Each structure stands twice: as C-alpha cells, then as structure tokens.
Amino acid sequence: MQINLLLLTSKYLTYLSSFIVVGFLLAFTFLLINKEGSLQEVSLKLRQRASIFALFWFLSSTLFLITTFANILDTTFVDALDMTSLQSFVTQVTLGRYLFAQTAAAFFVGYLLLRVRRVIPMMALLLISIIAIAAPALESHSVSGGSHALATGSMLLHVIGLSLWVGGLFALTFIPIDDRKIAIQRFSVMALWAAIVVVLSGVVNAWARLNFKDAWETTYARVIILKALLAAVLIFIGYLHKKNLAQKSEINWAILTRLIGYEVALMAAITAIGIWLSVNASPDRIVEPVIPAEPTITRILFAYDPDLFMMGILALAVALYIKGVVILRARGDAWPVGRTVAFALGISAIDFATSGGLGVYAMYSFEYHMIAHMTLGMIAPIGLVLGAPITLALRTLPQGRTKEERGPRGILLALLHSRYGMIITHPVIALILFDGSLFVLYFTDLFGTLMASHAGHLLMNLHFIAVGFLFFMIIVGIDPNPRRVHHLLRIVILFATMAIHAFFSIALLATTTLVDKGFYATQGAPWLLGDFLADQRSGGSVSWAMGEIPIILALVATFIQWMREDAKETRRIDRNEERMAAMGEDDELTQYNSYLKSLNSKKEN
C-alpha cells in the first residue's frame, strides 16, 4: 500500500513538474517577445524559476523510477535501491530505459536552462522535454489494450497536448502581468488546438480500451467520464478567455487572471486523474493482435490500422498547409494548384505506408516493410518537396510582434541559414544520410531492435521521411536552399545514389542470415510458410526495383530544371542586349570582349 501511494505521488509530481518546465520553455520560444532571437529581460529572469522546476522534475522522476521498480518487484523502496538490480532495470527493461531517459533529460534540461540565452536552443530543449515526457507513456496501462497502434498513438498525442496546455497555463501565472497580456494572445490560439487534441485523443484512447458494454459499468470508466467532464469545463473556460480577448478595447484583465487560476486548479486535478488511470489496468487491457489474412491487392488497398500519432502529425501538416494557401488567396496571391496536389499525394503516401495496407502488412512481412520503406523514403518525399512547404511557410508565417522580434518566419529563416542547416544540406552529407543509413539499419542489429518496439518503429519511419525529404529537396526541390548546388553535381549525386542503392539491394539479396533478429518469425504470419529468408530476398528485390524508379524520375526532373534555368538565363541576356542596344551602349559580352582586347594590346605594347 505504501509503495503504491509513493508511486502515485512521485508520478504525479513528475508529470506536473515536467509540464511546468515545458510551459516555461514554450513561453521562452513562442509566447514572450524576443530581441533578434535573444531572450529579453523577463525571460532571463524566469529562467531561475524554470530551473527550480527542472530540478524538481529530476528529483521526482528519480523517485518515480525507483518506486516503479519496487512496484514491479513487489518489494519495499529500500530493497529497490540495490544498484545491481536497478542497473539491470534501466538497461534491459524497456520501461526502465524510458524512465532513465526521462530522468537524464530532466537533468540535461535543468543544467542548460540557465546557460541558454537564445530562442532556437530553447526550442531544442522544448523538443527534448516533450520527447522525454512522452516516452514512458508508451509503456503505460493506457496503451496495452485494444488496437495497440491506436492506443499508443492516442496516448502520445494526449500527453503531448496536455504538456503544452497545462504547462502553458502554469507558465502564464509566473509571467508578469504586462508581459502576460502579450503572451496570452498567442497562447489562447495554441491552447484551443491543444485542448482539441487532448479531448479527441482521450476519447479515442478510451474507446480503444473500453470497446465493450460491461467495461462502462466499472470504476475505471466512471473516472474517465469524470476526467472528460472536467476537460469540458476547461474548454468552456477557454471559450470565455477567447470571448474576453475578442473585446480588445475593453479586456477585463482581472477576470482573465481569475479564470487562469481556475484553469490551473482544474488542470492539476485532471493531471492527478490521468495519473491514477495510467497506473491502474483498464477492464479489458489484454487483447491478442489479429494477424491479417494473406495479402491481396484488395486487402492491401483497403486494410487500415490507424497509427494515431502519425495521423496527428499528418493532420497538423495538412492543416498548416491549407491555412497557408488560404492566407495567400485572401491577400490575392496565387499558389500553383500542382504544388497543393503534389503535397496531398505525398501525405497520402505516408498515411498508406504507416496506417494503410502497407503499414499493416509491413509488420508481418519484410517484403511489405521494404515497400513501405521505399514509399516513405523515396515516393512520399518527392511529393512533399514538390509541394514547396518551406516556400509557403516563408510567404505566410507571421512576422515578429515588434520590429526587433524575429517571429516564426524569422526563426525559420535563421534555422535555414544556420551553420547546422549549411552542414546537413551539403549534397555529400545528404547522400550519406540517405543511402549510408541503409547499411547501418539493415546490416547491424538495429533493425530488429527498432521493429520490436512501437517507439523504435515510429522513429524509423520518421527517419525515412526526414532523410528522403532532405535528399530530394537538394536534388529537385523548389524551396529556398541555404546551399546552391549546380545541376551537374546533382546529376553526379543521383548516379552515385543509384549505384549505392543497387549495391545495398544486391547485398541484401546475397545475405544468408535474417536481418530482423527473428522479429517476423515471432509475428507468426502463416502465409509466409515459415520461409523468412525467401521473404527477405523478396524485400531485397523490391528495394532494387522500387529504388531505381524515383531516382530516374529525379534525374529526368533535374535535366528539365537545368534546361529551364539555361533558357531563363538566355532570355535574361537577350533582354539585356536589347536594352543596352536601345540605350546605344554595348552589351555585357561586347564590353567583356573589348576589355580582353585592351589587355592584349597592352601586352603587345
């Protein structure tokens, strides 16, 4: 009983303190005004309080790690302090690794908080904190029932949304009133979207685990309903916020501050309820996965097992893209329909390869995994790149709220032209990441390790998309690139890519050992007939065949772009010649030839 109470308390304090740290980092990066990318005085002062909560996060997460270990062993807190056993827990058990990573991240963030004075490094700390908070949620009771991908994805979105919503509210209470008036304008919009994510993901997660009638007659279900009702009250208070802020000429800041206080109290209660739910098993949390039937074209096209986290990322990308196009149209600017169509096709390809039929069968067959890999790493990125999302962002993102503030657009430009941006957009670096990672992934134990966990599988998919986008942005992209690459070098890079990819595929075909560490054997798909090596060879053939086609298309596109740029340059020179002739002056070429003749005459004399 004592260890259970200590577990609940330590987990509650861990999440609450981590949410508050996220809130402070959110304030430093997006809510408070910066000066040309540097933190202003109010942010520098708030770092002291943020570091205190980071220290509290580190201490409470350490306590949470130990009490979790004690609870698993059903032993006392003192007995759980055995260093040998504890070391085994944090190195060999997935939950232990996640909890240790969170503890290490809390220490790292707290250490750097007082040393960072610029917005972009603060954004990096914000990302690290969110990942550290979300990781242990992958192993909670809330993801162990129903559709695993659905439950896991919804829980990740739920925790991330809560961290931004709860943390942002707590941070507002620490911001001085004059700065709070500025910060709350931006936070109210962000809080609305975070609230929608929290509510929808919570509903989906509950449905994934309590999808039968008797489950709703349990205490667990009643607590979920209570949590939902409190969330509804919070959303209503948020509506009152929006209504008050809409009356810009007569905003009642006293009422607004009181509402924030009510929200903070409700948030603390909702977080406590969420912690109770996460450490208690739902009524039906053990469901055996259903192995899909033997793949056919129809089944592959229509099978669907939603990965809600990936769907959330895609939905956010689509929403931002559509909003950008709407902003352009509203101010009378044109945006090519072809770019929108290309972006939509890229998003659809990602969804098909993660939640659709390819994503379903990729979990049971290496051949279909490789088709999904080629789709995520080569086909989808081309669509995304041709959609020119960076160009759209630069044309529609808001400027700073003051002349000195960078704003979202300025931050994006700073990232593009930073030394890190220059490094990763070097064509050789992009080639190494694009093709070199294939050998690291498939010819080491890494592939089997990543496939064995949802987090690893998610990370692998995100890697495929990211390196594919980077590579094709450099080769055929129309977005602004911090490093201009000549078309001839792009063609050389493409031929090198084709050769390396073919070599990888041949090596995969020739190998006589399984690269998945037996993962697909444990999945037990009967239609593979136990011949996993043949399935792997089929995957190698797919890699060779599918890998060549996008590269050839990129090669053709590069030639076309080269010819168009040459034609454009020729037209520019012709127009310049006509303009100079109309002015009675020699054109640039004639002037240059005259200069060479004058140099030659000097040498002869």
VMD Tcl script that draws the C-alpha trace (Angstrom):
set ca {
  {0.00 0.00 0.00}
  {2.78 2.44 0.92}
  {4.75 1.79 -2.27}
  {1.58 2.24 -4.37}
  {0.90 5.61 -2.72}
  {4.52 6.64 -3.23}
  {4.31 5.53 -6.87}
  {1.19 7.61 -7.48}
  {2.66 10.66 -5.74}
  {6.02 10.51 -7.49}
  {4.40 10.01 -10.91}
  {2.03 12.92 -10.33}
  {4.86 15.22 -9.26}
  {6.99 14.05 -12.19}
  {4.37 14.86 -14.80}
  {3.23 18.10 -13.18}
  {6.76 19.48 -12.83}
  {7.69 18.35 -16.34}
  {4.56 20.04 -17.74}
  {5.53 23.27 -16.00}
  {9.05 23.08 -17.46}
  {7.52 22.62 -20.91}
  {5.30 25.63 -20.23}
  {8.28 27.83 -19.38}
  {10.15 26.66 -22.49}
  {7.03 27.34 -24.56}
  {6.94 30.86 -23.11}
  {10.62 31.47 -23.91}
  {10.29 30.27 -27.50}
  {6.81 31.37 -28.64}
  {4.84 33.38 -26.09}
  {7.25 36.06 -24.84}
  {8.81 38.63 -27.15}
  {12.45 38.08 -28.08}
  {15.01 40.55 -29.40}
  {16.52 39.37 -32.70}
  {16.46 35.78 -31.47}
  {17.80 36.52 -27.97}
  {15.79 36.25 -24.76}
  {14.70 39.54 -23.23}
  {14.99 40.51 -19.58}
  {11.68 38.98 -18.48}
  {12.64 35.61 -19.99}
  {16.11 35.71 -18.46}
  {14.59 36.27 -15.02}
  {12.03 33.49 -15.46}
  {14.83 31.03 -16.23}
  {15.60 30.93 -12.50}
  {12.12 29.64 -11.67}
  {12.14 27.28 -14.64}
  {15.42 25.75 -13.44}
  {13.89 25.12 -9.99}
  {11.02 23.17 -11.57}
  {13.54 21.31 -13.76}
  {15.42 20.29 -10.61}
  {12.13 19.18 -9.07}
  {11.39 17.22 -12.25}
  {14.76 15.48 -11.99}
  {14.27 14.55 -8.32}
  {10.66 13.39 -8.71}
  {11.47 11.37 -11.87}
  {14.33 9.68 -10.00}
  {11.90 8.79 -7.22}
  {9.36 7.64 -9.81}
  {11.92 5.35 -11.44}
  {12.80 3.68 -8.13}
  {9.18 3.30 -6.96}
  {8.20 1.83 -10.34}
  {10.97 -0.73 -9.98}
  {9.86 -1.52 -6.42}
  {6.25 -1.90 -7.57}
  {7.25 -4.32 -10.36}
  {9.26 -6.45 -7.90}
  {6.55 -6.10 -5.23}
  {9.19 -5.09 -2.72}
  {9.96 -2.15 -0.43}
  {11.51 1.13 -1.51}
  {14.74 0.38 0.39}
  {15.12 -3.06 -1.22}
  {14.65 -1.48 -4.66}
  {17.79 0.63 -4.10}
  {20.00 -2.37 -4.84}
  {22.28 -0.90 -7.53}
  {22.88 -4.15 -9.42}
  {19.17 -4.85 -9.84}
  {18.41 -1.20 -10.57}
  {21.11 -1.12 -13.26}
  {19.58 -4.18 -14.90}
  {16.16 -2.48 -14.85}
  {17.36 0.68 -16.64}
  {19.45 -1.18 -19.21}
  {17.45 -4.33 -20.02}
  {13.78 -3.40 -19.47}
  {12.08 -1.06 -21.95}
  {10.12 0.84 -19.29}
  {13.29 1.21 -17.21}
  {15.17 2.64 -20.20}
  {12.38 5.14 -20.88}
  {12.24 6.27 -17.25}
  {16.01 6.61 -17.06}
  {15.99 8.61 -20.31}
  {13.37 10.93 -18.82}
  {15.45 11.40 -15.67}
  {18.58 12.12 -17.72}
  {16.65 14.57 -19.91}
  {15.36 16.40 -16.82}
  {18.93 16.81 -15.57}
  {20.18 17.90 -19.01}
  {17.40 20.46 -19.50}
  {17.83 21.84 -15.99}
  {21.60 22.15 -16.46}
  {21.27 24.07 -19.74}
  {18.32 26.26 -18.83}
  {20.45 28.84 -17.03}
  {23.11 28.79 -19.76}
  {20.95 29.26 -22.85}
  {20.11 32.81 -23.87}
  {18.72 32.38 -27.40}
  {15.39 31.18 -28.76}
  {16.50 28.38 -31.11}
  {18.45 26.44 -28.41}
  {15.40 26.87 -26.16}
  {13.32 25.26 -28.92}
  {15.70 22.29 -28.86}
  {15.25 21.99 -25.07}
  {11.46 22.15 -25.55}
  {11.60 19.29 -28.06}
  {13.83 17.20 -25.76}
  {11.45 17.78 -22.84}
  {8.36 16.76 -24.82}
  {10.06 13.57 -26.05}
  {11.20 12.76 -22.50}
  {7.65 13.19 -21.17}
  {6.04 11.15 -23.93}
  {8.45 8.18 -23.90}
  {7.29 6.47 -20.64}
  {3.67 6.82 -21.79}
  {4.43 4.17 -24.43}
  {4.58 1.56 -21.67}
  {1.63 2.66 -19.54}
  {-1.55 0.64 -18.98}
  {-3.34 3.05 -21.31}
  {-1.60 1.63 -24.39}
  {-1.86 -2.06 -23.59}
  {-5.33 -2.84 -24.82}
  {-7.45 -2.79 -27.94}
  {-5.72 -1.68 -31.12}
  {-2.13 -1.21 -29.96}
  {-1.21 1.32 -32.66}
  {-4.40 3.28 -31.98}
  {-3.98 3.22 -28.20}
  {-0.28 4.12 -28.35}
  {-0.72 6.93 -30.86}
  {-3.65 8.44 -28.98}
  {-1.75 8.31 -25.69}
  {1.27 10.06 -27.21}
  {-0.92 12.83 -28.61}
  {-2.78 13.06 -25.28}
  {0.39 13.50 -23.22}
  {1.97 15.98 -25.65}
  {-1.23 18.03 -25.86}
  {-1.54 18.05 -22.07}
  {2.07 19.15 -21.59}
  {1.55 22.17 -23.84}
  {-1.89 23.04 -22.47}
  {-1.19 22.50 -18.76}
  {2.38 23.77 -18.91}
  {1.45 26.90 -20.82}
  {-1.26 27.77 -18.29}
  {1.06 27.31 -15.32}
  {3.75 29.39 -17.04}
  {1.28 32.23 -17.59}
  {0.78 32.53 -13.83}
  {4.50 33.24 -13.37}
  {4.75 35.82 -16.17}
  {4.44 39.49 -15.05}
  {1.04 40.99 -15.87}
  {2.24 43.36 -18.62}
  {4.05 40.58 -20.47}
  {1.19 38.18 -19.77}
  {-1.14 40.46 -21.72}
  {1.07 39.94 -24.77}
  {1.71 36.23 -24.24}
  {-1.91 35.25 -23.66}
  {-2.97 36.46 -27.11}
  {-0.79 33.84 -28.78}
  {-1.35 31.16 -26.12}
  {-5.14 31.29 -26.42}
  {-4.93 30.09 -30.04}
  {-2.39 27.39 -29.17}
  {-4.40 26.28 -26.13}
  {-7.54 25.80 -28.22}
  {-5.78 23.39 -30.58}
  {-4.06 21.60 -27.69}
  {-7.43 21.18 -25.96}
  {-8.96 19.68 -29.10}
  {-6.04 17.23 -29.37}
  {-6.32 16.27 -25.69}
  {-10.07 15.65 -25.79}
  {-10.13 13.76 -29.10}
  {-7.10 11.62 -28.25}
  {-8.58 10.87 -24.83}
  {-11.86 9.75 -26.38}
  {-10.07 7.55 -28.93}
  {-7.83 6.02 -26.26}
  {-10.81 5.23 -24.04}
  {-12.70 3.68 -26.96}
  {-9.68 1.56 -27.92}
  {-9.62 0.01 -24.44}
  {-13.28 0.10 -23.34}
  {-14.96 -1.01 -26.54}
  {-17.49 -3.33 -24.91}
  {-20.62 -2.60 -22.88}
  {-19.69 -4.07 -19.47}
  {-16.48 -2.00 -19.32}
  {-18.51 1.20 -18.85}
  {-20.02 -0.11 -15.61}
  {-16.62 -0.15 -13.86}
  {-14.95 2.42 -11.61}
  {-12.27 2.88 -14.25}
  {-14.85 4.03 -16.81}
  {-16.52 6.37 -14.31}
  {-13.18 8.05 -13.62}
  {-12.69 8.52 -17.37}
  {-16.11 10.17 -17.59}
  {-15.19 12.47 -14.67}
  {-11.99 13.44 -16.45}
  {-13.93 14.17 -19.65}
  {-16.41 16.38 -17.77}
  {-13.60 18.39 -16.17}
  {-11.99 18.77 -19.59}
  {-15.30 20.10 -20.93}
  {-15.37 22.68 -18.12}
  {-11.83 23.69 -19.06}
  {-12.80 24.15 -22.69}
  {-15.73 26.32 -21.60}
  {-13.37 28.48 -19.56}
  {-11.15 28.67 -22.63}
  {-14.16 29.90 -24.60}
  {-14.66 32.65 -22.01}
  {-10.99 33.55 -22.50}
  {-11.47 33.88 -26.24}
  {-14.64 35.91 -25.78}
  {-12.89 38.29 -23.38}
  {-9.83 38.65 -25.60}
  {-12.01 39.38 -28.64}
  {-13.13 42.63 -26.94}
  {-9.72 44.23 -27.39}
  {-10.85 47.71 -26.40}
  {-12.25 46.63 -23.02}
  {-10.50 43.44 -21.88}
  {-11.13 42.75 -18.20}
  {-7.69 41.54 -17.09}
  {-8.83 40.90 -13.51}
  {-11.45 38.39 -14.71}
  {-8.95 36.88 -17.12}
  {-6.41 36.33 -14.33}
  {-9.09 34.74 -12.14}
  {-10.09 32.39 -14.97}
  {-6.45 31.34 -15.39}
  {-6.38 30.46 -11.69}
  {-9.48 28.27 -12.06}
  {-7.94 26.61 -15.11}
  {-4.71 25.84 -13.26}
  {-6.63 24.20 -10.39}
  {-8.70 22.11 -12.80}
  {-5.59 21.17 -14.77}
  {-3.91 19.91 -11.60}
  {-6.99 17.78 -10.84}
  {-7.17 16.38 -14.39}
  {-3.47 15.51 -14.28}
  {-3.99 13.65 -11.00}
  {-6.91 11.70 -12.50}
  {-4.81 10.87 -15.55}
  {-2.03 9.54 -13.33}
  {-4.49 7.29 -11.50}
  {-5.78 5.93 -14.81}
  {-2.26 5.27 -16.09}
  {-1.24 3.10 -13.14}
  {-4.47 1.10 -12.99}
  {-5.38 -1.56 -15.52}
  {-8.46 -0.98 -17.67}
  {-11.18 -3.69 -17.59}
  {-10.05 -5.21 -20.89}
  {-6.41 -4.41 -21.42}
  {-5.15 -7.70 -22.86}
  {-6.17 -8.25 -26.48}
  {-4.34 -10.61 -28.79}
  {-3.39 -8.96 -32.11}
  {-5.23 -10.26 -35.17}
  {-2.87 -11.44 -37.92}
  {-4.11 -10.12 -41.28}
  {-5.12 -12.60 -43.97}
  {-2.82 -13.43 -46.86}
  {-2.11 -10.21 -48.76}
  {-4.01 -9.47 -51.96}
  {-4.30 -6.23 -53.91}
  {-7.77 -5.61 -52.47}
  {-6.67 -6.27 -48.89}
  {-3.59 -4.07 -49.23}
  {-5.65 -1.23 -50.69}
  {-8.41 -1.35 -48.06}
  {-6.75 -2.64 -44.87}
  {-6.38 0.08 -42.24}
  {-4.96 0.10 -38.72}
  {-4.68 3.76 -37.68}
  {-1.40 4.92 -36.17}
  {-2.97 7.93 -34.49}
  {0.30 9.67 -33.65}
  {1.46 9.64 -37.27}
  {-2.05 10.63 -38.35}
  {-1.88 13.56 -35.93}
  {1.40 14.75 -37.45}
  {-0.04 14.43 -40.97}
  {-3.25 16.24 -39.98}
  {-1.22 19.10 -38.50}
  {0.89 19.34 -41.66}
  {-2.22 19.40 -43.87}
  {-3.95 21.99 -41.66}
  {-0.92 24.30 -41.73}
  {-0.52 23.88 -45.50}
  {-4.20 24.63 -46.17}
  {-4.09 27.63 -43.86}
  {-1.05 28.95 -45.73}
  {-2.81 28.59 -49.10}
  {-5.94 30.30 -47.70}
  {-3.83 33.22 -46.40}
  {-2.22 33.64 -49.82}
  {-5.56 33.54 -51.62}
  {-7.09 36.00 -49.13}
  {-4.45 38.62 -49.97}
  {-4.73 38.00 -53.70}
  {-1.56 35.96 -54.22}
  {-1.54 32.89 -56.43}
  {-0.36 29.46 -55.37}
  {0.01 26.75 -58.05}
  {-2.61 24.01 -57.75}
  {0.01 21.47 -58.83}
  {2.02 22.13 -55.67}
  {-1.01 21.51 -53.46}
  {-1.81 18.29 -55.33}
  {1.81 17.10 -55.03}
  {1.80 17.78 -51.27}
  {-1.52 15.96 -50.85}
  {-0.17 12.93 -52.73}
  {2.93 12.90 -50.50}
  {0.80 13.00 -47.34}
  {-1.47 10.25 -48.69}
  {1.53 8.06 -49.48}
  {2.81 8.42 -45.90}
  {-0.59 7.51 -44.46}
  {-0.83 4.48 -46.77}
  {2.63 3.29 -45.69}
  {2.03 3.77 -41.95}
  {-1.69 3.24 -41.25}
  {-2.94 1.81 -44.55}
  {-2.45 -1.61 -46.09}
  {1.30 -1.24 -46.50}
  {1.65 -0.27 -42.85}
  {-0.48 -3.23 -41.75}
  {1.41 -5.87 -43.73}
  {4.82 -4.27 -43.09}
  {4.53 -5.52 -39.50}
  {4.27 -9.15 -40.68}
  {6.47 -9.37 -43.79}
  {9.90 -7.95 -44.63}
  {8.87 -7.66 -48.29}
  {6.00 -5.31 -47.43}
  {8.17 -3.49 -44.94}
  {10.57 -2.72 -47.78}
  {7.72 -1.48 -50.00}
  {6.63 0.79 -47.14}
  {10.24 1.91 -46.65}
  {10.62 2.84 -50.33}
  {7.29 4.68 -50.19}
  {8.26 6.66 -47.09}
  {11.85 7.35 -48.13}
  {11.53 7.93 -51.87}
  {8.00 8.32 -53.21}
  {6.33 10.42 -50.49}
  {9.27 12.87 -50.07}
  {9.18 13.76 -53.78}
  {5.53 14.78 -53.41}
  {6.27 16.78 -50.25}
  {9.25 18.52 -51.85}
  {7.31 19.46 -55.00}
  {4.63 20.90 -52.71}
  {7.18 23.57 -51.63}
  {6.07 23.73 -47.96}
  {9.05 25.86 -46.88}
  {8.32 28.46 -49.57}
  {4.67 28.53 -48.47}
  {5.72 28.94 -44.83}
  {8.08 31.82 -45.63}
  {5.31 33.61 -47.52}
  {2.63 33.18 -44.86}
  {4.21 32.83 -41.40}
  {3.70 35.92 -39.22}
  {6.45 38.43 -38.63}
  {7.52 39.46 -35.14}
  {5.12 41.36 -32.89}
  {7.71 44.14 -32.67}
  {10.36 45.36 -35.10}
  {13.07 43.61 -33.08}
  {11.33 40.25 -32.65}
  {12.16 37.54 -35.15}
  {8.79 35.87 -35.10}
  {8.04 32.43 -36.59}
  {9.17 33.48 -40.08}
  {12.45 34.89 -38.77}
  {13.11 31.74 -36.73}
  {12.57 29.56 -39.82}
  {14.97 31.73 -41.84}
  {17.55 31.56 -39.04}
  {17.28 27.75 -38.98}
  {17.67 27.54 -42.77}
  {20.78 29.71 -42.82}
  {22.39 28.41 -39.62}
  {25.66 26.52 -39.79}
  {23.76 23.33 -38.99}
  {21.49 24.00 -41.96}
  {24.54 24.51 -44.16}
  {26.02 21.21 -42.97}
  {23.01 18.95 -43.46}
  {22.16 20.46 -46.87}
  {25.59 19.61 -48.24}
  {24.87 17.07 -51.00}
  {27.50 14.61 -49.75}
  {26.09 14.71 -46.20}
  {22.58 14.23 -47.58}
  {23.80 11.27 -49.65}
  {25.43 9.67 -46.59}
  {22.25 10.09 -44.54}
  {20.05 8.85 -47.38}
  {22.00 5.79 -48.54}
  {24.53 5.22 -45.75}
  {21.80 4.79 -43.14}
  {20.52 1.77 -45.11}
  {23.66 -0.22 -44.29}
  {23.65 0.91 -40.65}
  {19.99 -0.05 -40.25}
  {19.83 -3.39 -42.05}
  {23.32 -4.84 -41.61}
  {23.53 -4.37 -37.85}
  {21.20 -5.46 -35.04}
  {19.46 -2.07 -35.20}
  {16.60 -3.09 -37.49}
  {15.39 -5.95 -35.31}
  {15.69 -3.80 -32.19}
  {13.66 -0.94 -33.67}
  {10.95 -3.21 -35.07}
  {10.44 -4.82 -31.66}
  {9.07 -1.61 -30.10}
  {6.46 0.90 -31.18}
  {8.79 3.80 -30.39}
  {11.58 2.26 -32.48}
  {9.25 1.61 -35.40}
  {7.93 5.19 -35.23}
  {11.46 6.59 -35.07}
  {12.48 4.52 -38.09}
  {9.53 5.77 -40.16}
  {10.23 9.39 -39.24}
  {13.88 8.86 -40.22}
  {12.89 7.52 -43.65}
  {10.67 10.56 -44.30}
  {13.20 13.11 -42.99}
  {16.26 11.89 -44.91}
  {14.17 11.39 -48.05}
  {12.81 14.93 -47.82}
  {16.29 16.36 -47.23}
  {17.81 14.46 -50.16}
  {15.14 15.30 -52.72}
  {14.90 18.91 -51.52}
  {18.56 19.32 -52.50}
  {18.16 17.48 -55.81}
  {14.78 18.57 -57.22}
  {13.43 20.93 -54.56}
  {11.96 24.34 -55.36}
  {12.20 25.58 -51.78}
  {14.99 28.02 -50.85}
  {18.16 26.09 -50.09}
  {20.96 27.59 -47.97}
  {23.47 25.86 -50.24}
  {23.10 26.26 -54.01}
  {24.09 23.04 -55.80}
  {24.91 23.05 -59.52}
  {22.78 20.76 -61.67}
  {25.81 18.82 -62.87}
  {26.73 17.95 -59.27}
  {23.12 16.92 -58.60}
  {23.29 14.51 -61.54}
  {26.56 13.04 -60.23}
  {24.95 12.60 -56.79}
  {21.95 10.85 -58.35}
  {24.16 8.40 -60.27}
  {26.12 7.72 -57.07}
  {22.84 7.15 -55.21}
  {21.66 4.72 -57.87}
  {24.91 2.73 -57.66}
  {24.96 2.62 -53.84}
  {21.30 1.62 -53.67}
  {21.85 -1.18 -56.19}
  {24.84 -2.42 -54.17}
  {22.72 -2.40 -50.99}
  {19.94 -4.38 -52.69}
  {22.39 -6.96 -54.07}
  {24.00 -7.33 -50.63}
  {20.56 -7.87 -49.09}
  {19.72 -10.48 -51.72}
  {23.01 -12.30 -51.14}
  {22.87 -12.46 -47.34}
  {22.08 -15.85 -45.82}
  {21.10 -14.57 -42.36}
  {17.95 -12.81 -41.24}
  {18.45 -9.08 -40.62}
  {15.41 -8.77 -38.34}
  {16.79 -10.80 -35.37}
  {13.79 -13.13 -35.72}
  {11.16 -10.39 -35.38}
  {8.97 -11.58 -38.25}
  {9.17 -15.17 -37.02}
  {7.63 -14.06 -33.71}
  {4.83 -12.27 -35.59}
  {3.76 -15.66 -36.95}
  {2.13 -14.79 -40.28}
  {1.03 -18.24 -41.59}
  {1.03 -17.16 -45.25}
  {4.85 -16.80 -45.19}
  {5.02 -20.60 -44.69}
  {7.98 -20.16 -42.35}
  {10.36 -19.20 -45.18}
  {11.51 -15.86 -43.79}
  {14.75 -15.85 -45.79}
  {12.75 -16.01 -49.04}
  {10.60 -13.15 -47.75}
  {13.79 -11.17 -47.03}
  {15.11 -11.82 -50.56}
  {11.80 -10.59 -51.96}
  {12.35 -7.45 -49.93}
  {15.80 -7.05 -51.48}
  {14.28 -7.35 -54.97}
  {11.65 -4.75 -54.07}
  {14.38 -2.42 -52.81}
  {16.27 -2.70 -56.09}
  {13.21 -2.27 -58.32}
  {11.43 0.49 -56.39}
  {14.65 2.32 -55.54}
  {15.64 2.87 -59.17}
  {12.38 4.39 -60.42}
  {12.28 7.52 -58.16}
  {15.98 8.15 -58.83}
  {15.42 8.01 -62.61}
  {12.44 10.37 -62.26}
  {14.58 12.74 -60.19}
  {17.29 12.52 -62.86}
  {14.81 13.50 -65.59}
  {13.44 16.32 -63.42}
  {16.97 17.63 -62.81}
  {17.69 17.70 -66.56}
  {14.44 19.58 -67.17}
  {15.20 22.10 -64.41}
  {18.70 22.61 -65.83}
  {17.36 23.30 -69.33}
  {14.71 25.67 -67.97}
  {17.26 27.65 -65.98}
  {19.56 27.86 -69.02}
  {16.65 29.06 -71.15}
  {15.74 31.60 -68.48}
  {19.32 32.87 -68.33}
  {19.45 33.11 -72.14}
  {16.26 35.19 -72.17}
  {17.73 37.46 -69.49}
  {20.89 38.01 -71.57}
  {18.82 38.70 -74.69}
  {16.67 41.25 -72.87}
  {19.78 42.92 -71.52}
  {21.29 43.11 -75.03}
  {18.12 44.71 -76.37}
  {18.05 47.21 -73.51}
  {21.71 48.16 -73.98}
  {21.23 48.47 -77.76}
  {18.26 50.79 -77.22}
  {20.48 52.95 -74.99}
  {23.20 52.99 -77.65}
  {25.64 51.04 -75.47}
  {27.45 47.75 -75.91}
  {26.05 44.69 -74.18}
  {27.94 42.82 -71.43}
  {29.54 40.34 -73.85}
  {30.79 43.08 -76.19}
  {32.14 45.05 -73.23}
  {33.96 41.98 -71.95}
  {35.48 41.24 -75.37}
  {36.63 44.86 -75.63}
  {38.23 44.54 -72.21}
  {40.14 41.42 -73.29}
  {41.32 43.18 -76.46}
  {42.59 46.10 -74.41}
  {44.55 43.74 -72.17}
  {46.02 42.02 -75.21}
  {47.02 45.38 -76.72}
  {48.82 46.34 -73.52}
  {50.81 43.09 -73.58}
  {51.83 43.64 -77.23}
  {52.98 47.17 -76.47}
}
mol new
graphics top color blue
foreach p $ca { graphics top sphere $p radius 0.5 }
foreach p [lrange $ca 0 end-1] q [lrange $ca 1 end] { graphics top cylinder $p $q radius 0.2 }
display resetview
